[in-house]
Amino acid sequence: MTERLWSPWRMQYILSDKSGDCVLCAAACSDDDAGNFVLDRGEHNFVIMNLYPYNNGHLMVVPYRHVASLEDLDDETLSEAMCLVRDCTALLNQVLHPEGFNVGINLGKAAGAGIHEHLHIHIVPRWVGDTNFMPVLGDTRVVPEMVADSYQRLRRALEDKRETSNVKRET
C-alpha cells in the first residue's frame, strides 16, 4: 500500500503565474494584511508569514524597497530589520515555545533564494527532533498547523502586547 501526504494548499502556488509582479511587493502595497498574512509593519520593513513554511511559525522580515542585495539597503532599513527579527523571535517564543531558531538570508538564486530579486530574512522556529525522516528521505515537510491559524495566534499575541504597552505608557 502506498502512503500519501496531502498538501493541497501548495497547488495554488504550483499552478500560479510566477512571471508577474513580485509577491512581496504586492503584499507590501496591499491594504489586506490578514489576507496576505502580513503580521507587522515598520517604517522600512514588514513581517510576513511564509506561505510555504519550513516549520510552523516561519516568518520573513522584508524591506519595502525591492532590492536583491544588502548593499542596496540604507542603515535605517538594516537596523529596523534586525530589530524586527528580535521582536519576531520574542513573539514566537511567547506563542509557539520553540527550542531554537534558524535566522538567515539566501542572497541570490544559487544560494537557494526562492524570491531572489527581493531580499528577505527568514526566521524559522525549531524544535529538537523536527528534522526527521520526512524532509531527509521524503523531501517533505510536516507542518502541524495551517498558516492562517498560526497567523491568527501570532496576531492576537502581538495585539495583546501592544495593548499592554499602551496601558503602561498611559499610566
C-alpha positions as a Python dict, from the first residue, in 0.01 Angstrom:
ca = {
    (1, 'M'): (0, 0, 0),
    (2, 'T'): (133, 344, -93),
    (3, 'E'): (118, 613, 175),
    (4, 'R'): (30, 968, 68),
    (5, 'L'): (73, 1302, 231),
    (6, 'W'): (-160, 1569, 101),
    (7, 'S'): (-72, 1938, 88),
    (8, 'P'): (-341, 2080, -140),
    (9, 'W'): (-262, 2442, -46),
    (10, 'R'): (61, 2415, -248),
    (11, 'M'): (-130, 2361, -573),
    (12, 'Q'): (-225, 2729, -588),
    (13, 'Y'): (146, 2819, -587),
    (14, 'I'): (244, 2542, -828),
    (15, 'L'): (-13, 2650, -1085),
    (16, 'S'): (27, 3025, -1034),
    (17, 'D'): (188, 3252, -1290),
    (18, 'K'): (526, 3345, -1141),
    (19, 'S'): (628, 3580, -1420),
    (20, 'G'): (428, 3877, -1292),
    (21, 'D'): (479, 4126, -1013),
    (22, 'C'): (683, 4050, -704),
    (23, 'V'): (460, 3881, -444),
    (24, 'L'): (645, 4056, -161),
    (25, 'C'): (592, 4399, -320),
    (26, 'A'): (226, 4315, -376),
    (27, 'A'): (185, 4223, -8),
    (28, 'A'): (371, 4537, 98),
    (29, 'C'): (138, 4761, -105),
    (30, 'S'): (-186, 4584, -17),
    (31, 'D'): (-433, 4705, 245),
    (32, 'D'): (-532, 4345, 321),
    (33, 'D'): (-273, 4245, 581),
    (34, 'A'): (-475, 3947, 705),
    (35, 'G'): (-533, 3820, 351),
    (36, 'N'): (-161, 3845, 277),
    (37, 'F'): (-53, 3719, 621),
    (38, 'V'): (135, 4043, 692),
    (39, 'L'): (188, 4023, 1066),
    (40, 'D'): (352, 4358, 1141),
    (41, 'R'): (469, 4674, 968),
    (42, 'G'): (759, 4902, 1046),
    (43, 'E'): (871, 5220, 875),
    (44, 'H'): (1113, 5046, 635),
    (45, 'N'): (1025, 4675, 664),
    (46, 'F'): (731, 4444, 723),
    (47, 'V'): (685, 4095, 867),
    (48, 'I'): (500, 3831, 668),
    (49, 'M'): (423, 3464, 723),
    (50, 'N'): (589, 3230, 476),
    (51, 'L'): (307, 3062, 280),
    (52, 'Y'): (526, 2755, 222),
    (53, 'P'): (695, 2727, 562),
    (54, 'Y'): (993, 2517, 656),
    (55, 'N'): (834, 2488, 1001),
    (56, 'N'): (530, 2613, 1190),
    (57, 'G'): (556, 2990, 1252),
    (58, 'H'): (808, 3056, 970),
    (59, 'L'): (824, 3436, 931),
    (60, 'M'): (1008, 3669, 695),
    (61, 'V'): (1123, 4026, 753),
    (62, 'V'): (1107, 4211, 421),
    (63, 'P'): (1217, 4562, 326),
    (64, 'Y'): (954, 4765, 142),
    (65, 'R'): (1219, 4853, -117),
    (66, 'H'): (1251, 4594, -392),
    (67, 'V'): (1622, 4517, -375),
    (68, 'A'): (1818, 4195, -411),
    (69, 'S'): (2130, 4272, -207),
    (70, 'L'): (2223, 4402, 135),
    (71, 'E'): (2443, 4669, -23),
    (72, 'D'): (2131, 4834, -164),
    (73, 'L'): (1979, 4896, 180),
    (74, 'D'): (2043, 5200, 396),
    (75, 'D'): (2145, 5175, 761),
    (76, 'E'): (1798, 5262, 892),
    (77, 'T'): (1638, 4978, 696),
    (78, 'L'): (1902, 4727, 806),
    (79, 'S'): (1877, 4836, 1170),
    (80, 'E'): (1499, 4817, 1173),
    (81, 'A'): (1509, 4475, 1003),
    (82, 'M'): (1726, 4334, 1282),
    (83, 'C'): (1501, 4490, 1547),
    (84, 'L'): (1204, 4320, 1381),
    (85, 'V'): (1392, 3988, 1376),
    (86, 'R'): (1450, 4030, 1751),
    (87, 'D'): (1083, 4117, 1811),
    (88, 'C'): (969, 3821, 1600),
    (89, 'T'): (1182, 3572, 1791),
    (90, 'A'): (1037, 3709, 2117),
    (91, 'L'): (681, 3675, 1981),
    (92, 'L'): (745, 3323, 1851),
    (93, 'N'): (898, 3227, 2187),
    (94, 'Q'): (587, 3354, 2364),
    (95, 'V'): (334, 3184, 2135),
    (96, 'L'): (499, 2870, 1996),
    (97, 'H'): (775, 2798, 2252),
    (98, 'P'): (1040, 2679, 2005),
    (99, 'E'): (1368, 2543, 2133),
    (100, 'G'): (1574, 2744, 1885),
    (101, 'F'): (1570, 2941, 1560),
    (102, 'N'): (1730, 2948, 1221),
    (103, 'V'): (1762, 3311, 1107),
    (104, 'G'): (1909, 3372, 766),
    (105, 'I'): (1917, 3534, 426),
    (106, 'N'): (1957, 3349, 99),
    (107, 'L'): (2123, 3601, -134),
    (108, 'G'): (2073, 3501, -496),
    (109, 'K'): (1924, 3206, -678),
    (110, 'A'): (2243, 3000, -638),
    (111, 'A'): (2214, 3042, -259),
    (112, 'G'): (1862, 2898, -259),
    (113, 'A'): (1653, 3216, -262),
    (114, 'G'): (1304, 3133, -387),
    (115, 'I'): (1234, 3503, -444),
    (116, 'H'): (1587, 3609, -529),
    (117, 'E'): (1501, 3956, -660),
    (118, 'H'): (1354, 4082, -328),
    (119, 'L'): (1576, 4040, -23),
    (120, 'H'): (1412, 3894, 289),
    (121, 'I'): (1523, 3747, 621),
    (122, 'H'): (1386, 3408, 724),
    (123, 'I'): (1300, 3335, 1088),
    (124, 'V'): (1235, 2964, 1131),
    (125, 'P'): (1134, 2831, 1473),
    (126, 'R'): (1298, 2496, 1554),
    (127, 'W'): (1226, 2212, 1793),
    (128, 'V'): (1452, 1924, 1886),
    (129, 'G'): (1355, 1637, 1658),
    (130, 'D'): (1172, 1848, 1397),
    (131, 'T'): (1412, 1722, 1133),
    (132, 'N'): (1310, 1362, 1094),
    (133, 'F'): (1293, 1116, 807),
    (134, 'M'): (1023, 1314, 620),
    (135, 'P'): (1237, 1607, 500),
    (136, 'V'): (1555, 1400, 483),
    (137, 'L'): (1427, 1098, 289),
    (138, 'G'): (1093, 1211, 151),
    (139, 'D'): (1179, 1574, 73),
    (140, 'T'): (852, 1656, 252),
    (141, 'R'): (794, 1882, 549),
    (142, 'V'): (523, 1815, 804),
    (143, 'V'): (384, 2142, 943),
    (144, 'P'): (131, 2080, 1221),
    (145, 'E'): (-73, 2399, 1184),
    (146, 'M'): (-222, 2583, 888),
    (147, 'V'): (-53, 2917, 811),
    (148, 'A'): (-382, 3102, 867),
    (149, 'D'): (-418, 2953, 1216),
    (150, 'S'): (-60, 3040, 1309),
    (151, 'Y'): (-117, 3393, 1176),
    (152, 'Q'): (-426, 3439, 1395),
    (153, 'R'): (-246, 3320, 1710),
    (154, 'L'): (61, 3537, 1645),
    (155, 'R'): (-151, 3840, 1551),
    (156, 'R'): (-359, 3812, 1871),
    (157, 'A'): (-44, 3790, 2084),
    (158, 'L'): (107, 4092, 1903),
    (159, 'E'): (-211, 4297, 1955),
    (160, 'D'): (-228, 4194, 2324),
    (161, 'K'): (134, 4303, 2370),
    (162, 'R'): (63, 4640, 2207),
    (163, 'E'): (-246, 4696, 2424),
    (164, 'T'): (-46, 4615, 2738),
    (165, 'S'): (234, 4852, 2626),
    (166, 'N'): (-18, 5131, 2563),
    (167, 'V'): (-175, 5084, 2906),
    (168, 'K'): (169, 5107, 3070),
    (169, 'R'): (252, 5425, 2876),
    (170, 'E'): (-78, 5591, 2973),
    (171, 'T'): (-31, 5533, 3347),
}
